[in-house]
Amino acid sequence: MAELKAGTRMKSAVCASEVMVIGAPGGDVDVTCGGVSMIGNADTAEGGTVDSGHAEGTQLGKRYVNEAGDLELLCVKPGEGSLAVNGEVLVLKEAKALPSSD
Amino acid sequence: MNVMMLLEMASQGFGERVAFTNGEQSLTYQELYDAAGAAAAQIRESGCDHVAMLDVSSLAMPIALFASAWAGVPYVPINYRLTADEINSLLDRVKPCLLITDSERADDFSAQQELQLVTREDFISTARSGTPLSDPWSMDQEDTGVLLFTSGTTGVPKAAVLRQKHLVAYILGSVEFMGAMEDDAALGCVPPYHIAGISAVLSSVYSGRRVVQLPNFSAEEWIALVNQEKVTNAFVVPTMLARIVEVVGENSSLELPSLKALAYGGGKMPLSVIERAMKLFPNADFTNAYGLTETSSTIAVLGPQDHRDAAASEEEGVRRRLVSVGRPLPGVEVEIRDDEGKVMAARERGEIYVRGEQVSGEYVGKGSLLDKEGWFPTRDAGSIDDQGFLFLEGRADDVIVRGGENMSPGEIEDVLLEHEAVADVAVVGIPDEQWGEGVAAAVVLKSGKTVAVESLQNWVRDSMRSSRVPQLIQFWDELPYNETGKLLRRIVKTKLAE
């Protein structure tokens, strides 16, 4: 468990998923992917498998949020595990349509 | 955070799509990613503190922008239209640097100290054949991504600092990943040293929209390229749109069937030009974008539906929105404040303040201009109507103070532009013994039209307070603009004060 900062990149310990933190609440937060705590981008995974209850998968370029709306993660590499925070499964954030301005 | 992460995502998501086209040459997203890695190695090896780009748009531009981010060295685009002295003084401020330029120019710099020269062709060819940098890019969001010299319409150019966090925040806040259709293509004709040229590269990469580069703008070439490359999206500055509208208007056989969206910004768009463009291109969605170098590009947009609503409305207040810059992007806040910093009511004119993660407001040697709450004073004057639409009214420094009364040149210009003989106008303050400052106007007449100075003065008097009536009106053949359509008010002021 660690305090999350916007811009931090993390990877799944049990699948190919990688995320970047867009927003995070203060204090210690346990983000999991595939049911196992995510690790730092430079860390080495110890092995393990995706928990069948956390196997919805992540999609490249999609954002995931908690119900409170204070945690937001961007998927920068897709994988088989799904994301959760302190046990709560994160949901896909609907994209907002904006006109292209450049 | 690092813009390289955006390119990495694009290369994973749609690596085989074409990212950039320039004449016969092109790069897919995967090729761009690989080229950025090899160019990053080239940059790292040079040991330089900055990567300077002095060139028109080419494939070297996106490669260098991303490669600099990968190598952790700031990217510095330089305006190639400046004089040799001006260019040298900017280069002196970023040495030791790696300078990428075209082969004709290269000789001019070969004798300079602390400057490593590489031609555009050599840079691209090394990038496309070299070995990628083995180190990963830094995810430190405080790293400087781009140093951009402001246009310096009021003095020595300042070097605006855009950190990785500002650039990435702008893209994540305004662009949907892979939001473009496979066949979409954007025509890039904004100079590569302009913030809109930088943001267009980042936005297109993240949305998966192919960019067709047009290095030197002419309306005829722009129109030809739209049809040849089946361009769907384009961004133009007002002077470019005025020329395009003129050429298309003169030739009824010219059509632009592929064009779905036309965005514009970078200067004040005359109402007559946008109205004409909407009639000529009824199938295109129009978007007006307002932004600054210091805010990593766009902070407010007037979208397609806003355009249609305003054009179709009978109500004066709604119609007027056609000349507004719309509403702030999500995640961006805008306020209008008076001289004491107090937030003003709807429709009151003051200085525009902006806050958001994409807002830098920092200059080399000057530090950050953000206040404690993160607000940036733009020095642009404006007002917000009761529906939240933002209207620009010139630079805060352009305010004319006549006998203690503050007036905006923009409001007087708008009145004069409604006169049937007036094609273009600039209003400025000139020194006046009695009032401190007096109102003066340089007017460009429509071809074939004439009007007396007195009639124009009466025209203003009929709709505004008499203090707004220009005491001096001169007729000019044209007004001085820079190449992105910004009126050079300083020059108008000097000439009218003579």
Interface residues (C-beta under 8 A of the other chain):
Chain A: A6 G7 T8 R9 M20 I22 N41 L60 G61 K62 L74 V76 K77 P78 A95 K96 A97 L98 P99 S100 S101 D102
Chain B: M1 M5 E8 M9 Q12 G13 M139 D140 Q141 K165 V168 L172 S174 V175 E176 F177 M178 G179 A186 A196 S199 A200 S203 S207 R209 N233 F235 A261 A263 G265 D285 T287 A289 S297 T298 V301 G303 P304 L329 P330
